[in-house]
Amino acid sequence: MHDKGISLRRMTGAELDRHIPALAELRIRVFRDFPYLYDGDAAYEAKYLATYSRARGSVVVLALHGERVVGASTALPLAEETAEIQAPFLARGYAPSEVFYLGESVLLPEYRGRGIGVRFFEEREAHARAWAEDPGSGFGPLRWLAFCAVERAADDPRRPAAFEPLNRFWAHRGYARQPELRTQMRWRELGEAAESPKPMVFWLKGV
């Protein structure tokens, strides 16, 4: 994709390593806003992002303006994810080998509204299908694409007046919210002295 100097590139394995500092900075900046309110830590982010350079089948789609990282989107097989991500699927009878998990998408505000979010989904979904079709991957058959999102109360006083949830965007991409698939993730949000659990709900798309 090229849009006035913006390009999208899929990164896998060690080729991602040189971008980790920029990705860590980007994630901290974007996730600081509502609804995540993340009080980020660069060292933790670097360790987290290194997962994507090691995990089998993982991909990070970078949005670059020239050589500047302005957005990123992650994905990997569910079987490569953490126990708190896998557990709700296992409890409901989903096989991790049949689910590809779409991690997070982050994009600087000034680059939104250009179709980059749509392309993030398209690139990750194409990568998931290619991985499932590779006989050497040991993955598949691919049946589900999934991601999760934090749940905040509609009357949360920290919710900006102009905030617009992405539910309609996700639904338009073919994903459906699954209230029975829930987990918790821990992070320190703004104003907290320590990490606390945050409720997360999954969205699924059949393949």
ChimeraX attribute file (.defattr): number of C-alpha atoms within 10 A of each C-alpha:
attribute: neighborCount
match mode: 1-to-1
recipient: residues
	/A:1	12
	/A:2	10
	/A:3	11
	/A:4	8
	/A:5	10
	/A:6	18
	/A:7	16
	/A:8	20
	/A:9	15
	/A:10	18
	/A:11	18
	/A:12	18
	/A:13	17
	/A:14	11
	/A:15	10
	/A:16	20
	/A:17	17
	/A:18	9
	/A:19	15
	/A:20	19
	/A:21	14
	/A:22	15
	/A:23	23
	/A:24	20
	/A:25	16
	/A:26	20
	/A:27	22
	/A:28	18
	/A:29	17
	/A:30	19
	/A:31	18
	/A:32	16
	/A:33	15
	/A:34	13
	/A:35	18
	/A:36	18
	/A:37	18
	/A:38	21
	/A:39	19
	/A:40	20
	/A:41	13
	/A:42	16
	/A:43	10
	/A:44	10
	/A:45	18
	/A:46	18
	/A:47	12
	/A:48	13
	/A:49	19
	/A:50	15
	/A:51	15
	/A:52	24
	/A:53	20
	/A:54	15
	/A:55	16
	/A:56	16
	/A:57	23
	/A:58	25
	/A:59	26
	/A:60	27
	/A:61	23
	/A:62	26
	/A:63	28
	/A:64	17
	/A:65	17
	/A:66	11
	/A:67	10
	/A:68	12
	/A:69	20
	/A:70	20
	/A:71	26
	/A:72	24
	/A:73	22
	/A:74	23
	/A:75	27
	/A:76	24
	/A:77	26
	/A:78	26
	/A:79	20
	/A:80	20
	/A:81	17
	/A:82	9
	/A:83	11
	/A:84	12
	/A:85	22
	/A:86	19
	/A:87	16
	/A:88	17
	/A:89	19
	/A:90	12
	/A:91	10
	/A:92	10
	/A:93	9
	/A:94	15
	/A:95	16
	/A:96	22
	/A:97	18
	/A:98	19
	/A:99	28
	/A:100	32
	/A:101	27
	/A:102	25
	/A:103	18
	/A:104	15
	/A:105	19
	/A:106	22
	/A:107	21
	/A:108	15
	/A:109	10
	/A:110	8
	/A:111	15
	/A:112	12
	/A:113	9
	/A:114	10
	/A:115	11
	/A:116	20
	/A:117	19
	/A:118	14
	/A:119	16
	/A:120	25
	/A:121	19
	/A:122	13
	/A:123	19
	/A:124	25
	/A:125	18
	/A:126	11
	/A:127	21
	/A:128	26
	/A:129	17
	/A:130	14
	/A:131	23
	/A:132	23
	/A:133	15
	/A:134	11
	/A:135	10
	/A:136	8
	/A:137	12
	/A:138	11
	/A:139	20
	/A:140	21
	/A:141	14
	/A:142	20
	/A:143	17
	/A:144	20
	/A:145	23
	/A:146	21
	/A:147	20
	/A:148	21
	/A:149	20
	/A:150	15
	/A:151	12
	/A:152	15
	/A:153	9
	/A:154	7
	/A:155	7
	/A:156	9
	/A:157	8
	/A:158	12
	/A:159	15
	/A:160	11
	/A:161	7
	/A:162	6
	/A:163	9
	/A:164	9
	/A:165	9
	/A:166	10
	/A:167	14
	/A:168	12
	/A:169	12
	/A:170	17
	/A:171	14
	/A:172	11
	/A:173	13
	/A:174	13
	/A:175	19
	/A:176	17
	/A:177	18
	/A:178	13
	/A:179	10
	/A:180	11
	/A:181	18
	/A:182	19
	/A:183	20
	/A:184	14
	/A:185	13
	/A:186	11
	/A:187	17
	/A:188	18
	/A:189	18
	/A:190	14
	/A:191	9
	/A:192	11
	/A:193	9
	/A:194	11
	/A:195	13
	/A:196	12
	/A:197	11
	/A:198	17
	/A:199	14
	/A:200	18
	/A:201	18
	/A:202	21
	/A:203	21
	/A:204	21
	/A:205	17
	/A:206	12
	/A:207	13
